[in-house]
């Protein structure tokens, strides 16, 4: 059984990203995994100030006291981090990117700035559905994981889904379920 933390960077409560997340959760629950999801758009999370003063308090590692304090304990304990987002200009949404940046406060707990090891999955909904559309975000995702020393458990980009509900009936929903189901 794994501890899975899902960071949902979508502002749409019932959007295409949420549909991917729901199918992933259904698959992951089959093996008894412990899952917690945070809908970042509903949270009060401010951008990183770059102060480099985090990590002094292991329980509340960032100097900013906002809703990241709800995420930090789950992040520290998580085996798997799911980065879920719609594609905005060939990248993660600002909501997700802001939360990722703020995770650095946990890295600052270690005097050598060693980021806690995680396994990672990316789930993404996108308007475009060709390889060139996905390439920049896939490269960013791979570089991010390589730099942090995290293991990639896979990524899924559901293209051609712009309006809420466009993902209904798409094979990517089954793929999201299967990715979840593989987590033992």
Secondary structure, DSSP 8 states (H G I E B T S, - for coil): --EEEEEE--S-TTSHHHHHHHHHHHHHHTTT-EEEEEEGGGS-----------SSSSSS-SSS-STHHHHHHHHHH-SEEEEEEE-BTTB--HHHHHHHHHTHHHHTTSTT------EEEEEEE-S--SHHHHHHHHHHHHHHHHHHT-EEEEEEEE-S--STTTTTT-HHHHHHHHHHHT--
